[in-house]
Amino acid sequence: MTGPAADSADAGQRPELTGLEHDFEGTIASERRIEPRDWMPDAYRKTMIRQIAQHAHSEIIGMQPEGNWVTRAPSLRRKAILLAKVQDEAGHGLYLYSAAETLGADREDLTNRLITGAQKYSSIFNYPTLTFADVGVIGWLVDGAAICNQVPLCRSSYGPYARAMIRICKEESFHQRQGYELLLTMMRGTEAQREMVQDATNRWWWPSLMMFGPPDAASPNTEQSMRWRIKRHTNDELRQRFVDMTVPQAEALGVTLPDPQLRWNDTRGNYDFGAVDWDEFKRVVSGNGPCNAQRIAHRRAAHEDGAWVREAAAAHAAKRSEAAA
Ligand code: BYC
């Protein structure tokens, strides 16, 4: 690794910074943003591309579990809402791929890395959506966890990522509310509807806690990303924040979160909660979750089916620039 990043832990011993390294560190220390044309250490660029690409892939793959219900939504109103939400996820993916391009990443290359499994996407999207209550629970828990994780990223040190995140968070907030409103409606419905909501909550609760990443002690990237002010909180801090904000929402909704160890701890001022199954997390992240193969096969087919659109768009752009020359 080059640059100041590797050395910033023990400032006393580090070699003298070059002017460029000094400017980079000064920008971060004074809470200004690193912009695409600024010098940055290779490792910072690599980390940003990794995180932004993984985030973009998550948005795009994340369209599938809910997209599964667009044709079976129970009313025109629910269908219009769901369609708008899934389209928003596509938009988020596009802003994020554009942010990755400002770092020199190539869009085609990123897509190839996704469909060959070389780059990750969020573990959460490898679980099936079995009933329409899953649409509500994804909005409530998955978008709720996403907001909790992403609001601090609006202050991330890389300018294009931080700015993309502001708009994304506004839209995620709408997504979260639509999910919760759907669940409130179902809870006021029949016994069968209430059971569907409880069942979906049981299935999505633990995977939602896994969205925040491995525990801090097993998170190889957190320490450096906190120093670079890419991340503002650790994985465990955000997971705890999510649990604390979600328990009262579950109570208001009238569902039980599937964790017998969940209880308020007066001393800590937080909820205690049970152990996450990190073996399951590892299985899902390494490609062996319930829907990994299906998600990637679907994305690969969509990419191949869209080849003619990309070719036509490139031919059209070439004609226009010839005409303008
Ligand atoms: N799933 O050192 P760590 C949405 C990886 S989409 C899979 O803690 P870091 C939505 C991690 O990448 C929202 N992989 O890493 C869309 C790293 O990989 P490498 C998605 C995970 O980066 C549609 C390794 O494990 N949100 O809201 O410091 C519909 C070690 O982890 C996961 C984002 O992408 C996981 N859950 O922290 C509805 C947020 N967790 O080094 C909703 C942006 C970790 O082996 N990303 N890994 O390549 C982040 O905030 C951070 O990247 C993370 C991980 C907190 C996720």
Boltz pocket constraint, residues with backbone or C-beta under 6 A from the ligand:
constraints:
  - pocket:
      binder: B
      contacts: [[A, 50], [A, 51], [A, 54], [A, 55], [A, 56], [A, 58], [A, 59], [A, 60], [A, 61], [A, 62], [A, 63], [A, 89], [A, 120], [A, 121], [A, 122], [A, 123], [A, 124], [A, 138], [A, 142], [A, 143], [A, 146], [A, 149], [A, 210], [A, 211], [A, 212], [A, 213], [A, 214], [A, 218], [A, 219], [A, 220], [A, 221], [A, 222], [A, 225], [A, 231], [A, 235], [A, 285]]
      max_distance: 6.0
